[in-house]
């Protein structure tokens, strides 16, 4: 009995990536952007910590899609990655979601995007901007994990 339980948990690493995992991850990512990411942006905006509020429609180059559509698309891709990692790793879902969102999204915004678009690395060492990035990314990742938990129990 114990060997069977260990075999099933160890088999998580060898489980194939399924279309269901991809679709649920993308959906959870989009929903998390709309609810948790933008909700945190709204709270920070209302607290006077951000210059603009949530659900921005500013066109994003190079295709000119509205900012919120761009964020939902990328949130869906991040959601897929979080869903795959949660499916394969034995970690607490919500804690992992928050930590992954805070670290991975923030590092992307602080290192990768400035390298591509030009700009200051690590938010120009502005501690307030760094904290805001961690909060928004963490809320997004936590939201993805929460939504995936709820979808798994219902589907």
Buried (B, 14 or more C-beta within 10 A) or exposed (E): EEEEEEEEEEEEEEEEEEEEBBBBBBBBBBBBBBBBBBBBBBBBBEEEBBEEEBBBEEEBEEEEBBBBBBBBBBBBEBBBBBBBBBBBEEBEBBEBBBBBBBBBBBEBBBEEEBEEEEEEEBBEEEEEBBBBBBBBBBBBBBBBBBBBBEBEEEE
